[in-house]
Amino acid sequence: WKSIPDISPNAFGFTIDPKDPNRVWFFVKNTGTFTGEDGFSLGDLVAFPPTGDSLDGAPETFSIIFDGTDENRIKSLSVGYVNDRFEGNTNGDGAAVGIFRVIGLPFPKGPGPFLRFSQWFGTEVYNVGAYSYSKDVPKWWTDQSTT
């Protein structure tokens, strides 16, 4: 959000899954402008200064699964399922990949060795991947009775 300070998901169409009352489906069409003070950088490796380019994301389907308790904690979030690849200026990509395209960060299209390498490098070498230690994962997250 620092790179695109006015980013908005423009979420709409919330509906409860007819087969899973703990799941809510909805749509997102990200918008924003690449005007952040520092632009976007990958540490000291490469920097993308702000260009003022606009993000007009493709429509995407998201879903949230709640844990089914009175606390309604979020158990899972799915993102990036593009509904119409011809809308917007993300080249048909959703989630972070669509945003990366707008700011000028090259990202491989489709599966292949370059994508696998970039994912491996980002997680194992540059340490930008998301992770949790198994000892830190709460019991309710792995409890299969609430799915």
N, C-alpha and C positions, 0 to 999 in steps of 0.2 A: 504494500500500500504506500510505501514511501516513494516509490518510483511513479506511481499513478495515484496521487493523493485524492482525486475526486472519483475513484473507482466505485461503482455501484453495481450490485448483482441484478437489480431490477427483477427480483423474484416475483412470480405470479403463479396462479393456477394450483394452489395447494389442495391436495385431496388425500383422504385416508385410503389406504390399500384395502380393497374389499375382502381379501383373504388374510390380511395381517393387520389388525387394528393398532399395532405398535409401529407401523411404517407409514410415513407421510411422503408422498411424491409431489414434486413441483418443478417448475421451469425457471431458468435463469437466462438473461441476456445481458452480459457484462458490458458496461460502458465506462469510459474514463479517458483521461488525457495524460500522456507521458511527459509530465512537466516537473517531476520531483527534483529537488535541489541537486541531489547527487547522481541522478540518473539511475542506472542499474549496473552493478559490477559483480564479478566473480572474484572477489578478493583482489589480489594484485595481478591476476592473470589477464583479465580483459575488462574494459569498462565501456558502457554504452551511455553517452551523455544524453540528457533529455532532448527530445526533438519536437515536442508539441504534437506529435501524432496522436490521433484519436483511436481509441479501442471501441470497436463495434462488434461485439462477440456474436458468434453463431448461437442460436437457441440450444440450450442444453437441458437434459433431464437430470435432476438430482433426486436423491431420497435420503431420508433420515430414519433410522431404526432406533426406537427408544427401548429401554431395558424392561418395560412392563411393570415397574414398581411405582409406588406413589411419588417417588422422587423424579420420575421421568428423565433419567439420565440418558444421554445420547450414547448408544452402543456402536453405531456405525453410520458413516456418511458416504454416500456414493456420489461421484461428480464426473462431469466431462463427457456424458453421452450426448453427442451432437445429434440434433433432430433434423437440421437442414444445413448441409455443408455449403450451400450456395448463398446463405445469408451472412452478412457481416464482412469484416475484413481480416479474419483470422485464418484464411485459407482452409476453412472447414475444420479447424482444430478447436477443441474445447479446453476448459480448465487452464492450468498454467501454460500448457503448450501454446494455446491460442494467444495468451498474453505475451509470451516470449516472442512470438512471430511479430507482433505489433511493435515491440521495442527494438526489434532488429537482431535478436539472439537467434542464430541459426539452430534449427532443431531438425533432426532427421524425420522424414515422413515414412511412417509404417515401420514394421519390425525389420531388423537387419543387424549386421555386425556393428555399424556405427552407433545405432541406438543402444545396443547392449553395452558397448564400450562406454558411452557417455553416462549411462546409468551406473555402471560399475565405478567409473572414475568419480562421479559425483558423490557416491556413497562411501566407497572404500578409500579413495585417495584424498579427496577434497572435504569429505565428511559433511555433506549438505543433505544427506538423506534423513528421513524421519526414522526413529527407532525408539524402542522401549526395552529395558531389561525385564526379563520374565518375572523377576522378584518384585518389580514395581507395578506390574499390571494388576488392577484390582480384580477380586474374585468374580464380581458381577459381570466383568467384561468377558470372561471365559465361560461363564455359566450357560450351558446349552439349554437350560429349562426356560429361559426368557426369550428364545428366538422363535 
